[in-house]
Amino acid sequence: MSALPPRLPPKLINRDDAKACLWSNLAVPGLGSWRAGWRVSGALQLALAGCALGLGLAWFTWFIAEWARAGRLPMLVILDNEGRLPAGWLKFLLLGLGSLVLFGLALGWAFITSLCVHAEASRHEPR
């Protein structure tokens, strides 16, 4: 006797559901993948987008704190410093750039997954 329950057949997706998954993935990377049944891919995309959000919030907190400390926008501080970064700023600027790169990776991965879901829906559609 097997302790595992019987496996359900894979859920077939139609083109309208695939299109909805594409738009969901473009709004929140991983959400459409999860909805389409690609659970592992969707969870990893959501985690990647969540990490990007966390890094972006850390950069934004630094930006606001630096603006309050200096009394002017950080871009103007760089401009007044003859284009040179003040000491200690590089790691925070890389933090902001890293958040953009991570979100771009999550978004690209979600888009590719959406294309795969759409191709799968096209294969299963009656002709």
C-alpha positions in Angstrom: 0.0 0.0 0.0 1.3 3.4 -0.9 1.4 6.3 1.6 1.3 8.9 -1.2 -2.0 10.2 -2.6 -2.6 9.7 -6.3 -1.2 12.4 -8.5 -3.6 14.7 -10.2 -3.3 15.2 -14.0 -1.6 18.5 -14.9 -4.0 21.5 -15.2 -4.5 22.5 -18.8 -4.4 26.2 -19.5 -6.2 28.0 -22.3 -5.0 31.0 -24.1 -7.0 33.5 -22.0 -5.5 32.1 -18.8 -2.1 32.2 -20.4 -2.6 35.9 -21.3 -3.8 36.6 -17.7 -0.7 34.9 -16.4 1.5 37.1 -18.6 -0.1 40.3 -17.2 0.1 39.0 -13.7 3.8 38.2 -14.1 4.5 41.6 -15.5 2.8 43.2 -12.5 4.3 40.9 -9.8 7.0 38.5 -11.1 6.1 35.0 -10.1 2.4 35.5 -9.5 1.3 34.5 -12.9 3.7 31.5 -13.0 2.3 30.3 -9.7 -1.2 30.7 -11.0 -0.3 28.7 -14.2 0.9 25.8 -12.1 4.6 26.5 -12.3 4.9 26.5 -8.5 8.7 26.2 -8.1 9.5 28.8 -10.8 6.8 31.1 -9.5 8.1 30.9 -5.9 11.6 31.6 -6.9 10.6 34.5 -9.0 8.5 35.9 -6.1 11.5 35.4 -3.8 13.8 37.2 -6.2 11.4 40.1 -6.6 11.0 40.3 -2.8 14.8 40.5 -2.3 14.9 43.2 -4.9 12.2 45.1 -3.1 14.1 44.8 0.2 17.3 46.1 -1.4 15.4 48.9 -3.0 13.8 49.9 0.3 17.2 49.8 2.0 18.6 52.1 -0.7 15.5 54.4 -0.5 15.9 54.7 3.3 19.6 55.6 2.9 18.6 58.2 0.2 16.0 59.9 2.5 18.3 59.8 5.5 21.2 61.3 3.5 18.9 64.0 2.1 17.7 64.9 5.6 21.3 64.9 6.9 22.8 67.1 4.1 19.7 69.2 3.6 19.8 68.7 -0.2 19.4 65.9 -2.7 22.3 63.5 -2.8 22.7 64.1 -6.6 23.4 67.8 -5.8 26.0 66.8 -3.2 27.8 64.8 -5.9 27.5 67.7 -8.4 28.9 70.1 -5.8 31.8 67.7 -5.1 33.0 68.0 -8.7 31.4 64.7 -9.7 33.2 62.6 -7.1 31.3 60.4 -4.7 31.6 61.2 -1.0 33.2 58.5 1.1 31.0 55.6 1.9 28.4 56.3 -0.8 29.5 53.6 -3.3 28.1 50.7 -1.4 24.7 52.4 -1.1 24.6 53.2 -4.8 25.6 49.6 -5.6 22.8 48.5 -3.3 20.3 50.5 -5.4 21.7 49.2 -8.6 21.7 45.7 -7.3 18.0 46.0 -6.5 17.3 47.1 -10.1 19.3 44.2 -11.5 17.6 41.6 -9.3 14.1 43.0 -10.2 15.1 43.0 -13.9 16.2 39.3 -13.6 12.9 38.4 -11.9 10.9 40.2 -14.5 12.8 38.7 -17.4 12.5 35.2 -15.9 8.8 35.7 -15.4 8.3 36.9 -18.9 10.1 33.9 -20.3 8.0 31.6 -18.1 4.9 33.4 -19.4 6.0 32.7 -23.0 6.4 29.0 -22.1 2.9 28.9 -20.5 1.5 30.6 -23.7 3.2 28.0 -25.9 1.9 25.2 -23.7 -1.6 26.7 -24.0 -1.3 26.9 -27.7 -0.3 23.2 -28.0 -3.3 22.1 -25.9 -5.9 24.2 -27.7 -8.2 22.4 -30.0 -7.8 23.3 -33.7 
